[in-house]
Amino acid sequence: MKIIKRNIELRVDDSLMRVYVASPQREGKYPGIVFYSDIYQLGDAIIRLVNYLAGFGFVVAAPEIFHRIEPVGAVIEPNDLGRMRGNDDARRTLISEYDNDTRAVINWLKNEDSVIAEKIGALGFCIGGHLAFRAAFESEIEASVCCYPTGIPIGKLGKGTADTIHRVEEIKGEMLLIFGTQDPHISEHDRHTIIHALESSHIHHQFFSYEAEHTFMRDDGYRYDPVAATSAWEQIIDFLERKFKH
């Protein structure tokens, strides 16, 4: 499906938040997805993922997660200095500020003419996977996809300690989690902790583990695994289409 691309601006906590939006070109109404990047924000590799998802018939809205700190349009380079910069931006952002951003994008999607207001989900990678997990606490989120989500068991997300793992029972929708078994940032213990929390709270969920490293779905890095990434995307699209289109 062909797509159209644009940038919109939302004001959150008196900060201008750029949101990149990709949506089907064909007129109609589609499910909406809040899409969270990793710590490098909206670089080419992430934009390609946003566009890819939109092509399956979704209105995908990806906010700049560090808009209170970084200039509008800033892309953090995925190298050692960029990693330090992105992690520092993350540490300086309040948990409540991330939540306010989520609320703002959901509200925008609900009022967008091309979006089916009752069909909204979330998807994210790395820190964005954690944000997609937290988005599931919002009543409108029917499905969340969390790709190698970092920091959930220990509350590592921003300034302060995130209460994510203690709020699992608030989730009303379905969850899909994608892990890499060679990911040093999400240990086997952490993976089990997340799954156990979902099981204990009787949250409908699926998870898939691949013999892959962290960020294995980014196509611009040495850890990219095209076979694992393709398989993960097949599971993601099947999950979202089953939830929103059947």
C-alpha positions in Angstrom: 0.0 0.0 0.0 1.4 3.4 -0.9 1.8 5.9 1.9 1.9 9.6 2.5 4.4 11.2 5.0 4.2 14.4 7.0 5.3 16.1 10.2 2.9 17.6 12.7 3.6 19.5 15.9 2.0 19.0 19.2 2.5 21.2 22.3 3.2 19.1 25.5 4.2 20.8 28.8 5.0 24.0 26.8 7.4 22.1 24.6 7.0 21.7 20.8 6.9 18.0 20.0 7.5 17.0 16.4 5.6 13.9 15.4 6.4 12.1 12.1 3.2 10.6 10.6 3.0 8.0 7.9 -0.4 6.8 6.7 -2.0 5.0 3.8 -2.4 7.1 0.6 -5.8 5.6 -0.1 -8.7 7.5 1.4 -10.4 5.7 4.3 -10.1 5.2 8.1 -7.4 3.0 9.6 -6.2 1.9 13.0 -3.7 4.3 14.6 -0.4 3.4 16.1 1.7 5.4 18.6 5.3 4.5 17.5 8.3 5.0 19.7 11.9 5.2 18.5 15.0 4.0 20.3 17.3 6.6 22.0 18.5 7.8 18.6 15.1 9.4 17.8 13.8 9.6 14.2 16.8 8.7 12.1 16.5 7.0 8.7 16.5 3.5 10.1 13.5 4.2 12.3 11.7 6.2 9.7 11.9 3.2 7.4 10.2 1.1 10.1 7.5 3.7 10.5 6.9 3.8 6.8 6.9 0.0 6.5 4.2 -0.4 9.2 2.1 2.3 7.6 2.1 0.4 4.3 0.1 -2.4 5.9 -2.8 0.0 6.5 -2.1 1.9 9.7 -1.8 5.6 10.6 1.6 5.6 12.4 2.5 8.6 14.6 6.1 8.7 15.9 7.0 11.5 18.4 10.5 12.8 19.1 10.9 11.4 22.6 13.5 13.9 23.7 11.8 17.0 22.4 12.2 18.9 25.7 16.0 18.6 25.4 16.9 18.2 21.7 16.2 20.7 19.0 13.2 19.9 16.7 14.3 17.5 14.0 17.4 16.4 15.9 18.7 12.9 15.0 21.2 11.3 17.4 23.9 9.3 15.5 24.0 5.6 16.4 27.6 5.6 17.6 29.3 5.7 21.0 28.9 9.4 21.5 25.3 9.2 20.3 24.6 6.4 22.7 25.9 8.5 25.6 23.9 11.5 24.4 20.7 9.5 24.0 21.1 7.8 27.4 21.7 11.2 29.0 18.6 12.6 27.4 16.7 9.7 28.7 18.0 10.2 32.3 17.0 13.8 32.2 13.4 13.2 31.1 10.8 12.7 33.8 8.6 9.5 33.7 5.5 11.8 33.8 6.8 13.7 30.8 7.0 10.5 28.7 3.5 9.6 29.9 2.2 13.1 28.9 3.7 12.7 25.4 1.9 9.3 25.1 -1.4 11.0 26.1 -0.9 13.8 23.6 -0.3 11.4 20.6 -3.3 9.2 21.6 -5.5 12.3 21.7 -4.3 13.4 18.3 -4.9 10.0 16.8 -8.4 9.9 18.3 -9.3 13.2 16.6 -7.6 12.5 13.3 -10.1 12.0 10.5 -8.2 9.1 8.9 -8.0 7.1 12.2 -10.6 4.7 13.6 -10.8 6.2 17.1 -11.6 2.9 18.8 -8.6 1.1 17.3 -5.4 2.5 18.6 -2.2 0.6 19.5 1.4 1.2 20.4 4.8 -0.1 19.2 8.3 0.7 20.2 12.0 -0.4 20.2 14.5 -0.5 23.1 13.5 2.5 25.3 10.6 2.8 23.0 9.6 -0.7 23.8 9.4 0.3 27.4 7.3 3.3 26.4 5.0 1.1 24.4 4.6 -1.1 27.4 3.6 1.9 29.5 1.3 3.1 26.8 -0.8 0.0 27.4 -1.8 1.5 30.8 -3.9 4.0 28.8 -7.5 2.9 28.3 -7.5 3.5 24.5 -4.6 1.2 23.7 -6.0 -2.1 22.5 -2.6 -3.7 21.6 1.0 -3.0 22.3 4.1 -4.3 20.6 7.3 -4.1 22.7 10.5 -4.9 20.8 13.5 -5.6 23.1 12.0 -3.3 25.8 14.7 -2.1 28.2 14.6 -1.3 31.9 11.1 -2.6 32.7 12.0 -4.9 35.7 14.3 -2.3 37.4 12.3 0.8 36.5 15.0 2.3 34.3 13.4 4.7 31.9 14.0 8.4 32.8 14.6 10.6 35.8 13.5 8.7 38.8 12.3 5.1 38.9 9.5 3.9 36.6 6.7 1.9 38.3 6.0 0.0 35.1 6.5 -3.6 36.4 4.1 -2.8 39.3 1.3 -1.6 37.1 0.9 -4.5 34.8 -2.6 -5.3 36.1 -3.8 -2.0 34.6 -3.3 -3.3 31.1 -6.6 -3.9 29.3 -5.4 -4.7 25.8 -3.1 -7.4 24.4 0.7 -7.5 24.4 3.3 -8.8 22.0 6.9 -8.9 23.1 9.9 -9.5 20.9 13.3 -10.5 22.5 16.8 -11.3 21.4 18.3 -14.1 23.4 21.8 -12.6 22.9 20.7 -9.2 24.1 22.9 -8.0 27.0 20.5 -5.3 28.0 17.6 -7.6 28.6 18.8 -10.7 30.5 17.0 -14.0 30.6 16.0 -13.2 34.1 14.5 -9.9 33.0 12.6 -11.6 30.2 11.2 -14.1 32.6 10.3 -11.3 35.1 8.3 -9.5 32.4 6.5 -12.6 31.2 5.7 -13.7 34.7 4.2 -10.3 35.5 1.9 -10.6 32.5 1.0 -14.2 33.3 0.3 -13.4 37.0 -2.0 -10.5 36.0 -3.8 -12.6 33.4 -2.9 -10.3 30.6 -3.4 -11.7 27.1 0.1 -11.8 25.6 2.5 -13.4 23.2 6.2 -13.4 23.1 8.8 -14.5 20.6 12.6 -14.9 21.2 15.2 -14.9 18.5 18.8 -15.8 18.6 19.8 -12.2 18.0 21.3 -9.2 19.7 19.9 -5.9 20.9 18.5 -3.7 18.1 18.5 -6.6 15.7 15.7 -5.0 13.7 17.7 -1.8 12.9 19.0 -2.2 9.3 21.9 0.3 9.7 24.0 -1.5 12.4 26.3 -4.5 12.7 23.7 -6.3 14.9 21.1 -6.3 12.2 19.7 -9.7 11.6 17.5 -9.6 8.4 16.1 -13.1 8.9 15.1 -12.6 12.6 13.8 -9.1 11.7 11.7 -10.4 8.9 10.2 -13.1 11.1 9.6 -10.6 13.9 7.8 -8.3 11.5 5.6 -11.2 10.3 4.5 -11.8 13.9 3.9 -8.1 14.5 1.8 -7.6 11.4 -0.2 -10.7 12.1 -0.8 -9.6 15.7 -1.9 -6.1 14.7 -4.1 -7.2 11.8 -5.7 -9.9 13.9 -6.4 -7.3 16.6 -7.6 -4.4 14.5 -8.7 -5.7 11.1 -10.7 -8.9 11.8 
